[in-house]
Amino acid sequence: PALQAIDVVALTRSKVTPMVAGLFPQHEQAAVLAMLERSVVFLAPENIESVLRSMPWLQTAWSLANLYLASAGSELLSPEASPIVGLSHETTCYVSVDYFRDTDPFADYLVHEAAHIFHNCKRGTVGLPETRRREFLLDIDFGMRETFAYACEAYSRLLALGRTSAERREALAALVDGPMPGHETVDTDEYLDILREAVEARNGWKRILKRCAPRKSPRPTTDGSTTFA
């Protein structure tokens, strides 16, 4: 019933606008926002069957089925299944209706899943110029993708909870005392260091992006020296 009363497009816009404004130049923001506004799907009894039948990959369908079952308080399909609350597939974010029940002040898995779209979606898909060196909306290091999404999620909440730098530092101190991301690719110390840097910056979103950008690797040249690419 709570979901039926909510304008999902308006909700999505309100949640992702600060992130888009912080990560993209002004002339690209409208195209990115238009895509994200249509990207969020809350899994509910009315749409779960059609969503599962439309999945091209069985693994994705299996994960979404478990997401839905967990939100309904039902037994998962396998003891090996991990209870999840969101999953991004191409340019769509599938989100659990637990979103409307979660009381964690630092959780926003709509923002988390939207952040994953940036490294999944090509610029040409949303009508932006695409080159060989700028193929996707954002260039995120493969091993840092979960860290990027978790940092964006937490930073969005820090901004919402604190209007000033002092208030954001206070909110971050509370976050540090709470549960940390449990994903195996996320280094907790690095995650917290990224957030500390972000709350002190004029544009914390750009700091998060910089910290999660692809690592430069040495590349030999023809004259025997080394450059970084």
C-alpha positions in Angstrom: 0.0 0.0 0.0 2.8 2.4 0.8 4.3 1.9 -2.7 1.0 2.4 -4.5 0.8 5.9 -2.9 4.3 6.9 -4.1 5.3 8.6 -7.3 8.4 6.5 -8.0 9.7 8.9 -10.7 9.5 11.9 -8.3 11.1 9.9 -5.5 13.9 8.7 -7.8 14.6 12.3 -9.0 14.8 13.7 -5.5 17.2 10.9 -4.4 19.6 11.0 -7.4 19.6 14.7 -8.4 22.4 15.7 -5.9 24.6 12.8 -7.1 24.1 13.6 -10.8 24.7 17.3 -10.1 28.0 16.5 -8.3 29.3 14.0 -10.8 28.3 15.4 -14.3 28.8 18.8 -16.0 25.6 20.8 -16.2 25.1 20.3 -19.9 24.9 16.5 -19.4 22.8 16.4 -16.2 19.4 16.5 -17.9 20.1 13.4 -20.1 21.5 11.4 -17.1 18.5 12.4 -14.9 16.0 11.5 -17.6 17.5 8.0 -17.8 17.7 7.5 -14.0 14.1 8.7 -13.4 12.9 5.7 -15.5 15.4 3.2 -14.1 14.0 2.3 -10.6 11.6 -0.7 -10.3 10.4 -1.8 -6.8 9.6 -5.5 -6.9 6.1 -6.1 -5.7 3.4 -8.8 -6.2 2.1 -6.9 -9.3 5.3 -7.0 -11.3 7.5 -9.8 -10.0 6.4 -12.4 -12.5 6.8 -10.1 -15.5 10.2 -9.0 -14.3 11.5 -12.5 -13.8 10.2 -13.7 -17.2 11.9 -10.8 -18.9 15.3 -11.5 -17.5 17.7 -12.8 -20.2 20.0 -14.4 -17.6 18.9 -17.1 -15.2 21.4 -16.0 -12.5 19.9 -12.5 -12.5 16.4 -13.9 -12.4 17.4 -16.1 -9.5 18.9 -13.2 -7.5 15.8 -11.0 -8.1 13.5 -13.9 -7.0 15.5 -14.1 -3.8 15.3 -10.3 -3.3 11.5 -10.5 -3.6 11.2 -13.5 -1.3 13.3 -11.8 1.3 11.2 -8.6 1.2 8.1 -10.8 1.7 9.6 -12.6 4.7 9.6 -15.9 2.8 12.2 -18.7 2.6 14.8 -18.1 -0.1 15.3 -20.5 -3.0 18.5 -21.9 -1.6 20.6 -21.9 1.6 23.4 -20.4 -0.4 21.3 -17.4 -1.5 22.3 -14.1 0.0 19.5 -11.8 1.1 19.9 -8.6 -1.0 17.9 -5.4 -1.2 18.8 -4.1 -4.6 20.3 -5.2 -7.9 21.3 -3.2 -11.0 20.9 -4.8 -14.5 22.0 -2.7 -17.4 20.1 0.6 -16.9 17.5 -0.7 -14.5 17.7 -0.7 -10.7 15.5 -3.4 -9.0 14.9 -2.4 -5.4 13.2 -4.2 -2.5 10.1 -2.7 -0.9 12.1 -3.0 2.3 13.3 0.4 1.2 10.2 1.9 2.8 10.7 0.0 6.0 14.5 0.5 6.6 15.2 2.7 9.6 19.0 2.9 9.1 19.8 6.6 8.7 22.7 5.9 6.5 21.1 3.4 4.1 19.7 4.4 0.7 20.0 1.5 -1.7 18.1 3.3 -4.4 21.1 5.7 -4.6 23.5 2.7 -4.3 22.0 0.9 -7.3 21.7 4.1 -9.3 25.5 4.6 -8.8 26.1 1.2 -10.4 24.4 2.3 -13.5 27.1 4.9 -14.2 29.6 2.2 -15.0 27.1 0.0 -16.8 25.5 2.5 -19.1 27.3 3.8 -22.2 27.1 7.5 -22.9 25.6 6.9 -26.3 22.6 5.2 -24.7 21.5 8.5 -23.1 22.4 10.6 -26.2 25.7 11.9 -25.0 28.9 11.9 -27.2 30.8 8.7 -26.9 34.5 8.2 -27.8 36.9 5.3 -27.4 38.3 6.8 -24.3 34.9 7.9 -22.9 32.6 5.0 -23.6 30.6 4.8 -20.3 29.0 7.5 -18.2 31.7 7.2 -15.6 35.0 5.3 -15.6 35.1 3.3 -12.3 37.9 0.8 -11.5 36.4 -2.7 -11.7 37.6 -3.5 -8.2 36.2 -0.3 -6.8 32.7 -0.5 -8.1 31.1 -1.6 -4.8 33.2 0.9 -2.9 32.0 3.6 -5.2 28.3 2.6 -4.8 28.6 2.3 -1.0 30.4 5.7 -0.7 27.8 7.4 -2.9 25.0 5.9 -0.8 26.6 7.0 2.5 27.6 10.4 1.2 24.0 11.1 0.0 22.8 10.4 3.5 25.6 12.5 5.1 24.5 15.5 2.9 20.9 14.9 3.9 21.7 14.8 7.6 24.1 17.7 7.7 23.8 21.1 6.2 27.2 22.3 7.4 30.6 20.7 7.4 30.4 20.3 11.2 27.1 18.6 11.0 28.3 16.2 8.3 31.4 15.4 10.4 29.1 14.6 13.3 27.0 12.4 11.1 30.1 10.6 9.8 31.2 9.9 13.4 27.8 8.2 13.9 28.2 6.2 10.7 31.6 5.0 11.8 30.1 3.5 14.9 27.5 1.6 12.9 27.6 -1.4 10.6 30.0 -1.3 7.7 29.6 -2.6 4.1 29.9 -6.4 4.1 30.9 -6.8 0.4 34.2 -8.7 0.0 35.6 -6.1 -2.4 35.1 -3.2 0.0 38.1 -2.2 2.2 36.4 -0.6 5.2 39.4 1.6 6.0 39.5 2.9 2.5 35.7 3.4 2.4 35.8 5.5 5.5 38.8 7.5 4.3 37.0 8.3 1.1 34.0 9.6 3.1 36.2 11.6 5.4 37.8 13.3 2.4 34.3 13.8 0.8 32.8 15.6 3.7 35.6 18.1 3.8 35.5 18.8 0.1 33.5 21.5 -1.8 32.3 18.7 -4.1 32.5 15.4 -2.2 31.0 13.5 -5.2 34.1 14.3 -7.3 36.4 13.2 -4.5 34.6 9.8 -4.4 34.9 9.5 -8.2 38.6 10.3 -8.1 39.3 7.8 -5.4 37.5 5.1 -7.3 38.8 5.8 -10.8 40.9 3.2 -12.6 44.4 2.8 -11.2 47.2 3.9 -13.4 49.5 1.1 -14.4 53.1 1.3 -15.7 53.5 0.8 -19.5 56.9 0.4 -21.1 57.8 2.6 -24.0 60.0 2.1 -27.1 63.0 3.9 -25.5 63.0 1.7 -22.5 61.4 4.2 -20.1 58.1 3.8 -18.3 54.9 5.7 -18.6 51.7 5.4 -16.7 48.3 4.8 -18.4 
